[in-house]
């Protein structure tokens, strides 16, 4: 979930960056238990990472206390949640229930319990992108808890004054960025690295591509990908892109301080932007580049998971069903009571007052119609590192896109071959 006010990047890492895989696990201590303790017979242990929003910790403990089929001990886990969780899953005291990303190596290691039976009656009610991120080889391993996404935010008045329409193609976005650059104000902000560390797969989607294909091949070793990232380098070298801002992309301050007319940022920033500008802003998906491509927004969602090897796996499944399938009031509270997120259940999102109008309603529509998983379950840390190195080398350093993408593709294909043979 996003933090109240300005959220730091650490909370947002799962939207673009692949989580650490079981194969990449490093030894780490598992401290930080601020819950009631756990591990006793008949007690379910449930782990959350440390959300930054006021009230979330108290809320999840309140949900657990309301469950009458078992005692549930909530562990609130500060610090490096990924490493602590994965260390616990390999150790002697793994949690029964935890939130994380579905990862192919964890599935292959037999650590994630399939949850198809508890979601089957409401499966169609979940947004497609949130569910896809927790589905591997036809089975669901995580029940999406909260949807976060990123969008292009623009000042309506500035575009109107320049005689511009909201850009629907990458070419139009570049043209608008140039036209809106005036004095100390730049036209566009994609983060201080020019989008190299945040855009992830969306430039690929704009060209009709993706990280990987359905037949487990590299999806971006293609001239259209080279064109997409070459265009971002041209933008990086132009005078229209804001670089070196006091805060990075996840913080809307560059837009609020009028350092830029358009900014790529997160859903969580919209309340702060509305407080500053009222209705003088709009939102857009990342625009398409080619006729084969499409506009898109990246969708990330932590999911509630069950440790498959635990002695209380059945009881844990019952609790997950109760909390993340049956208790729709808790699900709405979790998403909108303390921050600003989209409930993964479309019926809950549709009745939420905070999402019913204006840019927030537009973002809900983008997620439903244009949402794509920010990372598929088979995307490993080695793949992510190789891909981001290529993006940085292309966008920031101006290296040849075809060469850099081919180098990254070799690493990604090796990883895919390890997973799928």
VEXTORRO-440863 format. One line per field, with one value per residue (C-alpha): y, z, x; residue number from 1. Coordinates in nm, 4 decimals. Layout:
<nodes>
v	Y  ... .
w	Z  ... .
u	X  ... .
n	NUM  ... .
</nodes>
This chain:
<nodes>
v	0.0000  0.3563  0.5730  0.8606  1.1685  1.0900  0.7211  0.6175  0.3868  0.0889  0.0296  0.0512  -0.1812  -0.4706  -0.2721  -0.2902  -0.4813  -0.8550  -0.9863  -1.1947  -1.5576  -1.8570  -1.9446  -1.6001  -1.6280  -1.5027  -1.5815  -1.3249  -1.2944  -1.2903  -1.0419  -0.7592  -0.9400  -0.6741  -0.8931  -1.1266  -1.3927  -1.7146  -2.0739  -2.2328  -2.5300  -2.4143  -2.0574  -1.9289  -1.6911  -1.4181  -1.1879  -0.8392  -0.6071  -0.2689  -0.0391  0.3292  0.4465  0.5331  0.2760  -0.0186  -0.2236  -0.1762  -0.2639  -0.5951  -0.6964  -0.6062  -0.8245  -1.1163  -1.0776  -1.0964  -1.4437  -1.7008  -2.0285  -1.9957  -1.7587  -1.5556  -1.3982  -1.1049  -1.0272  -0.6751  -0.6965  -0.3833  -0.3668  -0.5989  -0.7980  -0.9961  -1.1359  -1.2005  -1.3780  -1.5965  -1.6846  -1.7857  -2.0016  -2.1889  -2.2085  -2.3811  -2.1310  -2.0215  -1.8202  -1.9987  -1.6984  -1.4169  -1.1492  -1.1610  -1.1947  -1.5257  -1.6474  -1.9484  -2.0706  -2.0673  -2.2674  -2.5154  -2.5498  -2.6529  -2.3596  -2.1976  -2.3619  -2.3511  -2.1484  -2.2236  -2.3813  -2.0852  -1.8276  -2.0200  -1.8767  -1.5137  -1.5465  -1.3424  -1.0573  -0.9901  -0.7519  -0.9569  -0.8021  -0.8471  -1.2110  -1.2772  -1.1685  -1.4501  -1.7224  -1.9683  -2.2605  -2.2306  -2.2185  -1.9232  -1.8988  -1.5569  -1.3769  -1.0140  -0.7764  -0.4271  -0.2903  -0.0128  0.1314  0.4223  0.6839  0.9937  1.2980  1.6262  1.9796  2.0448  2.4216  2.4039  2.1790  2.3990  2.7133  2.5465  2.4301  2.0651  1.7541  1.4918  1.2780  0.9357  0.8319  0.8420  1.0865  1.3177  1.2826  1.3990  1.6877  1.7915  1.7730  2.0040  2.2481  2.2643  2.3334  2.6993  2.8835  2.6790  2.4362  2.1189  1.9390  1.5897  1.4058  1.0306  1.0150  1.1247  0.8398  0.9298  0.6340  0.3727  0.2364  0.2804  0.2281  -0.1455  -0.3220  -0.0355  0.0795  -0.2812  -0.2894  0.0322  -0.1546  -0.4732  -0.6654  -0.7911  -0.9316  -1.2921  -1.4793  -1.7463  -2.0123  -1.9029  -1.7014  -1.3540  -1.0964  -0.7873  -0.8863  -0.7002  -0.3856  -0.2335  -0.2521  -0.0859  0.1917  0.2355  0.2716  0.4708  0.7192  0.7443  0.8200  1.0990  1.2383  1.2025  1.4118  1.6776  1.9899  1.8809  1.6135  1.7086  1.5462  1.6035  1.6888  1.7152  1.4050  1.1074  0.9815  0.8282  1.1684  1.4243  1.7220  1.7987  1.8453  2.0267  2.2696  2.3279  2.1980  1.9934  2.0019  1.6218  1.3491  0.9707  0.8759  0.6453  0.6187  0.6876  1.0452  1.1521  1.2782  1.5047  1.6347  1.6990  1.8878  2.1202  2.1613  2.0721  1.9563  2.1078  1.7755  1.4630  1.1151  0.9029  0.5571  0.5232  0.5907  0.3495  0.3711  0.1594  0.0421  -0.3039  -0.1605  -0.0319  0.2153  0.0496  0.0869  -0.1506  -0.3373  -0.4646  -0.6414  -0.8244  -1.1424  -1.3399  -1.6763  -2.0003  -2.1935  -2.5283  -2.7359  -2.6169  -2.8473  -2.5923  -2.5320  -2.6220  -2.3883  -2.1182  -2.1575  -2.1176  -1.7953  -1.6529  -1.7296  -1.5623  -1.2471  -1.1978  -1.3572  -1.3362  -1.0173  -0.7581  -0.4831  -0.5493  -0.5553  -0.2101  -0.0813  -0.2171  -0.0459  0.2882  0.3361  0.4374  0.5161  0.5211  0.1922  0.0029  -0.3045  -0.6008  -0.7060  -0.5106  -0.5113  -0.3494  -0.0930  -0.0053  0.0934  0.2798  0.6506  0.7572  0.5885  0.6894  1.0106  1.2239  1.1017  0.8209  0.6725  0.7097  0.5095  0.2341  0.2177  0.2026  -0.0906  -0.2775  -0.2091  -0.1525  -0.3046  -0.5421  -0.7217  -0.5297  -0.8592  -1.2128  -1.4942  -1.6278  -1.2965  -1.3569  -1.1165  -1.2042  -1.1214  -0.7957  -0.6895  -0.7635  -0.5798  -0.2717  -0.2586  -0.2518  0.0269  0.2367  0.1858  0.2835  0.5660  0.7333  0.6376  0.6308  0.2844  0.1029  -0.0371  -0.3473  -0.4541  -0.3867  -0.5637  -0.8662  -0.8941  -0.8749  -1.1246  -1.3833  -1.3675  -1.3782  -1.6790  -1.8687  -1.8060  -1.9150  -2.2339  -2.3117  -2.2769  -2.4480  -2.6721 .
w	0.0000  -0.0499  0.2360  0.3652  0.2042  0.0002  -0.0237  -0.0539  -0.3318  -0.0996  -0.0829  -0.4595  -0.5606  -0.6427  -0.9089  -1.1473  -0.9846  -0.9577  -0.6025  -0.4853  -0.5911  -0.3672  -0.5665  -0.4851  -0.1129  0.1160  0.4833  0.7029  1.0512  1.0803  1.3638  1.3857  1.5343  1.6804  1.6792  1.9533  1.8826  1.7022  1.6359  1.9107  1.8167  1.6824  1.6240  1.2690  1.2006  0.9421  0.8062  0.6570  0.5444  0.7169  0.5529  0.6061  0.6345  0.9745  1.0981  0.8739  1.1398  1.3813  1.1079  1.0073  1.3713  1.4181  1.1203  1.2645  1.6084  1.4529  1.3080  1.5301  1.3815  1.5033  1.6830  1.4311  1.5344  1.3094  1.2550  1.1346  0.9578  0.9202  0.7122  0.4236  0.4097  0.1003  0.2533  0.5940  0.4453  0.2097  0.4844  0.7048  0.4291  0.4125  0.7885  1.0816  1.1560  0.8331  0.8542  0.7747  0.5829  0.4248  0.1593  -0.1388  -0.5135  -0.6891  -0.8127  -1.0323  -0.8270  -0.5073  -0.6825  -0.8154  -0.4658  -0.3373  -0.0964  -0.2277  -0.1792  -0.4833  -0.3971  -0.6968  -0.4918  -0.2570  -0.5370  -0.7989  -0.7163  -0.7398  -0.9785  -1.2480  -1.0005  -0.9767  -1.2196  -1.4880  -1.4446  -1.0656  -1.0984  -1.3838  -1.1638  -0.9203  -1.1745  -1.2820  -1.5163  -1.4718  -1.0913  -0.8582  -0.5709  -0.4253  -0.3574  -0.4629  -0.1696  -0.3161  -0.6633  -0.7235  -1.0606  -1.2284  -1.4646  -1.6538  -1.4697  -1.6577  -1.5813  -1.7884  -1.7923  -1.9206  -2.2094  -2.2855  -2.2880  -2.5320  -2.7549  -2.6934  -2.6569  -2.3975  -2.5781  -2.6936  -2.8798  -2.7799  -3.0610  -2.9278  -2.5759  -2.6964  -2.8884  -2.5842  -2.3572  -2.5895  -2.6245  -2.2489  -2.1637  -2.0697  -1.8453  -1.5354  -1.6084  -1.8049  -2.0052  -1.8583  -1.5553  -1.5692  -1.2626  -1.2151  -1.4295  -1.7237  -1.6700  -1.6859  -1.3399  -1.3306  -1.6698  -1.6715  -1.9371  -2.0422  -2.3333  -2.4563  -2.4321  -2.6352  -2.9161  -2.8954  -2.7009  -2.3468  -2.1187  -2.2258  -2.4680  -2.3924  -2.5236  -2.2787  -2.5175  -2.4792  -2.5762  -2.6344  -2.8728  -3.1463  -3.3592  -3.2111  -2.8613  -2.9890  -3.1331  -2.8035  -2.5925  -2.8538  -2.8375  -2.4614  -2.5050  -2.7490  -2.4903  -2.2198  -2.4268  -2.5014  -2.2989  -2.2377  -1.9712  -1.6069  -1.4482  -1.1067  -0.9299  -0.5482  -0.5228  -0.7538  -0.9626  -0.6771  -0.5099  -0.6870  -0.5603  -0.9027  -1.0403  -0.7300  -0.7399  -1.1117  -1.2100  -1.4747  -1.6622  -1.6806  -1.4499  -1.4431  -1.0882  -0.8826  -0.8032  -0.4397  -0.5300  -0.6629  -0.3339  -0.2805  -0.6377  -0.6062  -0.2829  -0.4636  -0.8052  -0.7571  -1.0910  -1.2909  -1.3685  -1.5653  -1.5961  -1.8914  -1.9508  -2.1073  -2.4755  -2.7619  -2.9887  -3.2890  -3.4539  -3.3087  -2.9600  -2.7054  -2.4231  -2.0839  -1.7106  -1.5027  -1.2289  -0.9114  -0.6255  -0.3253  -0.2672  0.0407  0.0278  0.2227  0.3074  0.1387  0.3626  0.6886  0.9212  0.9339  0.5606  0.5552  0.8434  0.6788  0.3552  0.5485  0.7048  0.3699  0.2199  0.5107  0.4996  0.1283  -0.0312  0.2169  0.4153  0.1458  0.4063  0.5367  0.1800  0.1075  0.4402  0.3696  0.0296  0.1006  0.4758  0.5220  0.1786  -0.1824  -0.3732  -0.5968  -0.4498  -0.6772  -0.6694  -0.9393  -0.7482  -0.4472  -0.6604  -0.8425  -0.5230  -0.3563  -0.3342  -0.3460  -0.6852  -0.8390  -1.0201  -1.1668  -1.2322  -0.9762  -1.1757  -1.4913  -1.3324  -1.2315  -1.5959  -1.7126  -1.4812  -1.6051  -1.9750  -2.0176  -1.7088  -1.7562  -1.4817  -1.3904  -1.3636  -1.4564  -1.2073  -1.4212  -1.4154  -1.1989  -1.0328  -1.2900  -1.5718  -1.4067  -1.3518  -1.7115  -1.8495  -1.6327  -1.7142  -2.0816  -2.0255  -1.8326  -2.0940  -2.3721  -2.2146  -2.0076  -2.1814  -2.5401  -2.6200  -2.9225  -2.8373  -3.0545  -2.8908  -2.5340  -2.5771  -2.7332  -2.4389  -2.1931  -2.4011  -2.3678  -1.9876  -1.9869  -2.2186  -2.0026  -1.7010  -1.8895  -1.9995  -1.6363  -1.5394  -1.8342  -1.9831 .
u	0.0000  0.1117  0.2199  0.0159  0.1687  0.4782  0.5722  0.9363  1.0468  1.0993  0.7246  0.6896  0.9704  0.7377  0.5540  0.8498  1.1317  1.1128  1.1240  1.4172  1.3725  1.4262  1.7379  1.8797  1.8124  2.0848  2.1170  1.9474  1.8092  1.4315  1.3816  1.1358  0.8350  0.6131  0.3027  0.1843  0.4429  0.3653  0.4491  0.2412  0.0287  -0.3048  -0.1838  -0.1483  0.1363  0.0803  0.3507  0.3183  0.5936  0.6037  0.3507  0.4165  0.0575  -0.0777  -0.3257  -0.2430  -0.0664  -0.3538  -0.6031  -0.4466  -0.4176  -0.7835  -0.8778  -0.6811  -0.8376  -1.1849  -1.1227  -1.2930  -1.1682  -0.8090  -0.5779  -0.3773  -0.0478  0.0472  0.4141  0.4849  0.8200  1.0334  1.3461  1.4267  1.1052  1.2024  1.5191  1.3634  1.0631  1.2601  1.5054  1.2119  1.0625  1.3913  1.4292  1.2639  0.9860  0.8167  0.4937  0.1685  0.0318  0.2328  0.2138  0.4465  0.4752  0.4148  0.7524  0.8145  1.1095  0.9033  0.6324  0.8866  1.0327  0.6896  0.6650  0.3460  0.0079  -0.2260  -0.5341  -0.7552  -1.0315  -1.0776  -1.0843  -1.2805  -1.6245  -1.5043  -1.2120  -1.3842  -1.4324  -1.0579  -0.8935  -0.7221  -0.3773  -0.3696  -0.4676  -0.2249  0.0649  -0.0238  -0.0967  0.1710  0.1143  -0.2603  -0.2765  -0.3295  -0.0807  -0.1634  -0.4916  -0.4327  -0.4693  -0.4277  -0.3572  -0.1083  -0.0210  0.1569  0.0224  0.1232  -0.0137  -0.0468  -0.1640  -0.4755  -0.4332  -0.0780  -0.1748  -0.4750  -0.2620  -0.0232  -0.3089  -0.2246  -0.4371  -0.3372  -0.0759  -0.1931  0.1235  0.4893  0.5577  0.2865  0.4302  0.7722  0.6163  0.4151  0.7207  0.9084  0.6189  0.5605  0.9242  0.9449  1.1870  1.2643  0.9818  1.0490  0.7846  0.8176  0.9583  1.0186  1.2379  1.5957  1.7257  1.5080  1.2769  1.5525  1.4721  1.0949  0.9303  0.9999  0.7943  0.5644  0.7846  0.7712  0.3926  0.3836  0.5567  0.3485  0.6127  0.6728  0.9392  0.8793  0.6557  0.3988  0.6382  0.9115  1.1254  1.2704  1.0117  1.2241  1.5060  1.3249  1.3784  1.0618  1.2140  1.5292  1.3132  1.1275  1.4402  1.6246  1.3384  1.3771  1.7477  1.6644  1.4255  1.6925  1.9317  1.6721  1.6038  1.2454  1.3099  1.3527  1.6578  1.8132  1.4880  1.4965  1.2753  1.2285  0.9357  0.7330  0.7017  0.4785  0.6799  0.8315  0.4798  0.3529  0.6455  0.5832  0.9249  0.7467  0.4177  0.3815  0.5089  0.5094  0.4134  0.1940  -0.1733  -0.0865  0.0127  -0.3281  -0.4777  -0.1779  -0.1959  -0.5697  -0.5166  -0.2762  -0.4379  -0.8055  -0.9419  -0.6538  -0.4898  -0.5567  -0.4102  -0.3031  -0.1615  0.1830  0.1120  0.1568  0.4609  0.3659  0.0462  0.1132  0.1526  -0.0945  -0.1242  -0.0811  -0.0394  0.1744  -0.0110  0.1492  -0.0272  0.1089  -0.0882  -0.1853  -0.0092  -0.0017  0.3141  0.2535  0.4789  0.3285  0.1381  -0.1442  -0.1758  -0.5456  -0.6251  -0.4167  -0.6133  -0.9385  -0.8107  -0.6949  -1.0347  -1.2124  -0.9989  -0.9284  -1.2376  -1.5251  -1.4562  -1.5132  -1.5547  -1.2039  -1.0715  -1.2140  -1.0851  -0.7355  -0.7218  -0.8858  -0.9031  -0.5377  -0.3982  -0.5094  -0.5222  -0.7570  -0.9260  -0.8434  -1.2094  -1.3916  -1.7204  -1.5516  -1.3699  -1.6922  -1.8759  -1.5874  -1.6737  -1.3084  -1.2674  -1.5988  -1.5084  -1.2326  -0.8782  -0.9159  -1.2032  -0.9952  -0.7137  -0.9568  -1.0628  -0.7010  -0.6306  -0.9370  -0.8872  -0.5131  -0.3493  -0.0583  0.1382  0.4513  0.6411  0.5349  0.6045  0.8902  1.0806  1.3887  1.6342  1.9014  1.6610  1.5623  1.9214  2.0219  1.7194  1.7679  2.1374  2.0436  1.7914  2.0403  2.3102  2.0710  1.8736  2.1436  2.4676  2.3483  2.4796  2.3433  1.9977  2.0261  2.3531  2.2429  1.9092  2.0739  2.3129  2.0232  1.8252  2.1017  2.0813  1.7028  1.6918  1.9405  1.7192  1.4078  1.5813  1.6652  1.3002  1.1370  1.4062 .
n	1  2  3  4  5  6  7  8  9  10  11  12  13  14  15  16  17  18  19  20  21  22  23  24  25  26  27  28  29  30  31  32  33  34  35  36  37  38  39  40  41  42  43  44  45  46  47  48  49  50  51  52  53  54  55  56  57  58  59  60  61  62  63  64  65  66  67  68  69  70  71  72  73  74  75  76  77  78  79  80  81  82  83  84  85  86  87  88  89  90  91  92  93  94  95  96  97  98  99  100  101  102  103  104  105  106  107  108  109  110  111  112  113  114  115  116  117  118  119  120  121  122  123  124  125  126  127  128  129  130  131  132  133  134  135  136  137  138  139  140  141  142  143  144  145  146  147  148  149  150  151  152  153  154  155  156  157  158  159  160  161  162  163  164  165  166  167  168  169  170  171  172  173  174  175  176  177  178  179  180  181  182  183  184  185  186  187  188  189  190  191  192  193  194  195  196  197  198  199  200  201  202  203  204  205  206  207  208  209  210  211  212  213  214  215  216  217  218  219  220  221  222  223  224  225  226  227  228  229  230  231  232  233  234  235  236  237  238  239  240  241  242  243  244  245  246  247  248  249  250  251  252  253  254  255  256  257  258  259  260  261  262  263  264  265  266  267  268  269  270  271  272  273  274  275  276  277  278  279  280  281  282  283  284  285  286  287  288  289  290  291  292  293  294  295  296  297  298  299  300  301  302  303  304  305  306  307  308  309  310  311  312  313  314  315  316  317  318  319  320  321  322  323  324  325  326  327  328  329  330  331  332  333  334  335  336  337  338  339  340  341  342  343  344  345  346  347  348  349  350  351  352  353  354  355  356  357  358  359  360  361  362  363  364  365  366  367  368  369  370  371  372  373  374  375  376  377  378  379  380  381  382  383  384  385  386  387  388  389  390  391  392  393  394  395  396  397  398  399  400  401  402  403  404  405  406  407  408  409  410  411  412  413  414  415  416  417  418  419  420  421 .
</nodes>
